Amino acid sequence: MQNQMNLLKDLQEIDQEISVIEATRKDYRNELAGFEADATRVQEMVDQLSDEIAMLQQSEGELQQDLLKEKDNVVRVEARLPEIQTQKEYVAVLKEIETAKKSNKDIADQVQAKNLEVTTLEADLEEKNNELAAINEKADARGAELQQLLDESEAVLLKRTKTREAVASELPITLLRKYQTLFQRRAGLALALATRGACMGCNMQLPPQQYNRLLQVAEIQTCPHCNRILFVETEV
Protein backbone atom coordinates (compact mmCIF):
# COMPACT_ATOMS: atom_id res chain seq x y z
CA MET A 1 0.00 0.00 0.00
CA GLN A 2 2.87 2.35 0.79
CA ASN A 3 4.26 1.64 -2.66
CA GLN A 4 0.97 2.69 -4.31
CA MET A 5 0.90 5.82 -2.23
CA ASN A 6 4.45 6.67 -3.26
CA LEU A 7 3.50 6.12 -6.88
CA LEU A 8 0.51 8.42 -6.49
CA LYS A 9 2.66 11.11 -4.92
CA ASP A 10 5.18 10.79 -7.74
CA LEU A 11 2.39 10.91 -10.31
CA GLN A 12 0.89 14.05 -8.80
CA GLU A 13 4.27 15.76 -8.78
CA ILE A 14 4.81 14.84 -12.43
CA ASP A 15 1.30 15.94 -13.43
CA GLN A 16 1.79 19.26 -11.67
CA GLU A 17 5.04 19.77 -13.57
CA ILE A 18 3.29 18.89 -16.82
CA SER A 19 0.48 21.34 -16.02
CA VAL A 20 3.01 24.11 -15.44
CA ILE A 21 4.81 23.30 -18.69
CA GLU A 22 1.57 23.24 -20.65
CA ALA A 23 0.42 26.53 -19.12
CA THR A 24 3.77 28.11 -19.94
CA ARG A 25 3.61 26.82 -23.51
CA LYS A 26 0.13 28.29 -23.81
CA ASP A 27 1.50 31.66 -22.68
CA TYR A 28 4.25 31.41 -25.31
CA ARG A 29 1.72 30.65 -28.05
CA ASN A 30 -0.57 33.46 -26.87
CA GLU A 31 2.33 35.90 -27.01
CA LEU A 32 3.12 34.78 -30.55
CA ALA A 33 -0.53 35.12 -31.48
CA GLY A 34 -0.53 38.59 -29.92
CA PHE A 35 2.22 39.75 -32.27
CA GLU A 36 0.29 38.36 -35.22
CA ALA A 37 -2.94 40.02 -34.07
CA ASP A 38 -1.19 43.39 -33.58
CA ALA A 39 0.46 43.16 -36.99
CA THR A 40 -2.85 42.25 -38.64
CA ARG A 41 -4.65 45.11 -36.90
CA VAL A 42 -2.08 47.72 -37.94
CA GLN A 43 -1.79 46.25 -41.44
CA GLU A 44 -5.54 46.67 -41.87
CA MET A 45 -5.18 50.32 -40.86
CA VAL A 46 -2.31 50.75 -43.32
CA ASP A 47 -4.39 49.20 -46.10
CA GLN A 48 -7.38 51.39 -45.26
CA LEU A 49 -5.26 54.56 -45.24
CA SER A 50 -3.65 53.55 -48.53
CA ASP A 51 -7.07 53.04 -50.11
CA GLU A 52 -8.32 56.39 -48.80
CA ILE A 53 -5.23 58.16 -50.13
CA ALA A 54 -5.61 56.50 -53.52
CA MET A 55 -9.28 57.56 -53.72
CA LEU A 56 -8.43 61.14 -52.71
CA GLN A 57 -5.63 61.31 -55.24
CA GLN A 58 -7.97 60.03 -57.95
CA SER A 59 -10.58 62.61 -56.96
CA GLU A 60 -7.90 65.30 -56.92
CA GLY A 61 -6.80 64.28 -60.42
CA GLU A 62 -10.36 64.56 -61.68
CA LEU A 63 -10.67 68.01 -60.11
CA GLN A 64 -7.43 69.08 -61.75
CA GLN A 65 -8.89 68.06 -65.12
CA ASP A 66 -12.06 70.04 -64.36
CA LEU A 67 -9.91 73.02 -63.39
CA LEU A 68 -8.03 72.91 -66.68
CA LYS A 69 -11.32 72.78 -68.56
CA GLU A 70 -12.67 75.78 -66.66
CA LYS A 71 -9.48 77.75 -67.29
CA ASP A 72 -9.73 76.95 -70.98
CA ASN A 73 -13.36 78.07 -70.84
CA VAL A 74 -12.36 81.43 -69.32
CA VAL A 75 -9.73 81.93 -72.03
CA ARG A 76 -12.26 81.00 -74.73
CA VAL A 77 -14.90 83.38 -73.39
CA GLU A 78 -12.43 86.25 -72.89
CA ALA A 79 -11.30 85.81 -76.49
CA ARG A 80 -14.81 86.70 -77.60
CA LEU A 81 -14.72 90.17 -76.03
CA PRO A 82 -13.12 91.99 -79.00
CA GLU A 83 -15.82 90.62 -81.28
CA ILE A 84 -18.76 91.87 -79.21
CA GLN A 85 -20.98 94.43 -80.95
CA THR A 86 -23.59 95.33 -78.34
CA GLN A 87 -23.59 96.38 -74.70
CA LYS A 88 -26.07 93.66 -73.81
CA GLU A 89 -23.88 90.96 -75.31
CA TYR A 90 -20.83 92.47 -73.58
CA VAL A 91 -22.52 92.31 -70.17
CA ALA A 92 -23.59 88.72 -70.81
CA VAL A 93 -20.04 87.68 -71.69
CA LEU A 94 -18.62 89.42 -68.61
CA LYS A 95 -21.13 87.56 -66.47
CA GLU A 96 -20.12 84.30 -68.13
CA ILE A 97 -16.46 85.07 -67.42
CA GLU A 98 -17.26 85.89 -63.80
CA THR A 99 -19.17 82.63 -63.40
CA ALA A 100 -16.32 80.63 -64.95
CA LYS A 101 -13.72 82.29 -62.70
CA LYS A 102 -15.87 81.57 -59.63
CA SER A 103 -16.11 77.95 -60.74
CA ASN A 104 -12.31 77.93 -61.11
CA LYS A 105 -11.90 79.22 -57.57
CA ASP A 106 -14.34 76.66 -56.19
CA ILE A 107 -12.52 73.82 -57.91
CA ALA A 108 -9.12 75.18 -56.82
CA ASP A 109 -10.38 75.29 -53.22
CA GLN A 110 -11.52 71.69 -53.53
CA VAL A 111 -8.13 70.69 -54.91
CA GLN A 112 -6.40 72.41 -52.00
CA ALA A 113 -8.70 70.63 -49.53
CA LYS A 114 -7.95 67.28 -51.16
CA ASN A 115 -4.23 68.06 -50.97
CA LEU A 116 -4.55 68.80 -47.27
CA GLU A 117 -6.45 65.55 -46.67
CA VAL A 118 -3.84 63.57 -48.59
CA THR A 119 -1.01 65.20 -46.64
CA THR A 120 -2.71 64.40 -43.33
CA LEU A 121 -3.44 60.80 -44.30
CA GLU A 122 0.08 60.31 -45.63
CA ALA A 123 1.44 61.41 -42.23
CA ASP A 124 -0.90 58.90 -40.56
CA LEU A 125 0.19 56.23 -43.04
CA GLU A 126 3.85 56.85 -42.30
CA GLU A 127 3.13 56.59 -38.56
CA LYS A 128 1.29 53.30 -39.00
CA ASN A 129 3.99 51.91 -41.29
CA ASN A 130 6.57 52.72 -38.62
CA GLU A 131 4.36 51.07 -35.98
CA LEU A 132 3.99 48.00 -38.18
CA ALA A 133 7.74 47.83 -38.76
CA ALA A 134 8.36 48.03 -35.01
CA ILE A 135 5.84 45.23 -34.36
CA ASN A 136 7.40 43.03 -37.02
CA GLU A 137 10.90 43.73 -35.73
CA LYS A 138 9.88 42.85 -32.18
CA ALA A 139 7.97 39.80 -33.41
CA ASP A 140 11.00 38.56 -35.33
CA ALA A 141 13.32 38.91 -32.36
CA ARG A 142 10.95 37.68 -29.65
CA GLY A 143 9.31 35.19 -31.99
CA ALA A 144 12.58 33.35 -32.53
CA GLU A 145 13.14 33.27 -28.78
CA LEU A 146 9.62 32.02 -28.13
CA GLN A 147 9.93 29.32 -30.75
CA GLN A 148 13.13 28.12 -29.14
CA LEU A 149 11.40 28.04 -25.75
CA LEU A 150 8.53 26.10 -27.27
CA ASP A 151 10.91 23.58 -28.79
CA GLU A 152 12.81 23.17 -25.53
CA SER A 153 9.65 22.85 -23.44
CA GLU A 154 8.23 20.33 -25.90
CA ALA A 155 11.26 18.11 -25.35
CA VAL A 156 10.85 18.39 -21.57
CA LEU A 157 7.12 17.75 -21.87
CA LEU A 158 7.71 14.63 -23.94
CA LYS A 159 10.21 13.33 -21.39
CA ARG A 160 7.94 13.98 -18.42
CA THR A 161 4.97 12.45 -20.27
CA LYS A 162 6.90 9.24 -20.84
CA THR A 163 7.86 9.16 -17.17
CA ARG A 164 4.23 9.70 -16.24
CA GLU A 165 3.13 6.81 -18.42
CA ALA A 166 5.65 4.55 -16.73
CA VAL A 167 4.50 5.54 -13.24
CA ALA A 168 0.81 5.34 -14.13
CA SER A 169 1.22 1.86 -15.59
CA GLU A 170 2.18 0.53 -12.15
CA LEU A 171 -1.07 1.66 -10.52
CA PRO A 172 -4.35 -0.29 -10.51
CA ILE A 173 -6.64 1.11 -13.20
CA THR A 174 -9.45 1.94 -10.75
CA LEU A 175 -7.09 3.86 -8.48
CA LEU A 176 -5.55 5.64 -11.44
CA ARG A 177 -8.97 6.74 -12.71
CA LYS A 178 -9.94 7.97 -9.25
CA TYR A 179 -6.71 9.95 -9.03
CA GLN A 180 -7.15 11.47 -12.50
CA THR A 181 -10.72 12.53 -11.74
CA LEU A 182 -9.64 14.19 -8.51
CA PHE A 183 -6.66 15.86 -10.18
CA GLN A 184 -8.98 17.51 -12.71
CA ARG A 185 -11.70 18.45 -10.22
CA ARG A 186 -9.37 19.66 -7.47
CA ALA A 187 -7.17 21.98 -9.49
CA GLY A 188 -4.18 19.67 -9.68
CA LEU A 189 -4.28 18.52 -6.06
CA ALA A 190 -5.67 14.99 -5.98
CA LEU A 191 -3.57 14.02 -2.94
CA ALA A 192 -3.49 15.93 0.31
CA LEU A 193 -1.22 15.65 3.31
CA ALA A 194 -2.93 14.70 6.55
CA THR A 195 -1.20 16.03 9.64
CA ARG A 196 -2.21 16.70 13.26
CA GLY A 197 -5.57 15.11 12.58
CA ALA A 198 -6.50 17.43 9.70
CA CYS A 199 -6.59 17.32 5.89
CA MET A 200 -4.28 20.01 4.50
CA GLY A 201 -6.22 20.04 1.25
CA CYS A 202 -9.35 21.55 2.80
CA ASN A 203 -8.08 22.28 6.36
CA MET A 204 -10.88 20.22 7.89
CA GLN A 205 -10.45 17.95 10.86
CA LEU A 206 -10.56 14.20 10.17
CA PRO A 207 -12.32 11.64 12.36
CA PRO A 208 -9.75 10.39 14.92
CA GLN A 209 -10.24 6.77 13.91
CA GLN A 210 -9.57 7.56 10.28
CA TYR A 211 -6.44 9.51 11.10
CA ASN A 212 -5.15 6.59 13.17
CA ARG A 213 -5.73 4.24 10.24
CA LEU A 214 -3.87 6.67 7.97
CA LEU A 215 -0.82 6.47 10.22
CA GLN A 216 -0.80 2.72 9.68
CA VAL A 217 -0.76 3.16 5.86
CA ALA A 218 -2.82 0.02 5.51
CA GLU A 219 -5.29 1.25 2.89
CA ILE A 220 -6.01 4.13 0.50
CA GLN A 221 -8.30 6.61 2.18
CA THR A 222 -9.94 9.84 1.12
CA CYS A 223 -10.94 12.96 2.99
CA PRO A 224 -14.64 12.86 3.92
CA HIS A 225 -14.86 16.60 3.22
CA CYS A 226 -12.97 17.20 -0.06
CA ASN A 227 -12.58 13.58 -1.26
CA ARG A 228 -8.84 13.99 -1.86
CA ILE A 229 -6.64 10.94 -1.38
CA LEU A 230 -4.90 11.32 1.96
CA PHE A 231 -1.32 10.52 2.86
CA VAL A 232 0.84 11.02 5.94
CA GLU A 233 4.51 11.71 6.32
CA THR A 234 6.25 9.80 9.04
CA GLU A 235 8.83 11.63 11.10
CA VAL A 236 12.40 10.47 10.78
Protein Blocks (a to p, Z undefined) as FASTA:
>chain_A
ZZmmmmmmmmmmmmmmmmmmmmmmmmmmmmmmmmmmmmmmmmmmmmmmmmmmmmmmmmmm
mmmmmmmmmmmmmmmmmmmmmmpmbfklmmmmmmmmmmmmmmmmmmmmmmmmmmmmmmmm
mmmmmmmmmmmmmmmmmmmmmmmmmmmmmmmmmmmmmmmmmmmmmmmmmpcfklmmmmmm
mmmmngopabccdeehiafklopacdfklmmmmmnopaccddfklopacdddddZZ
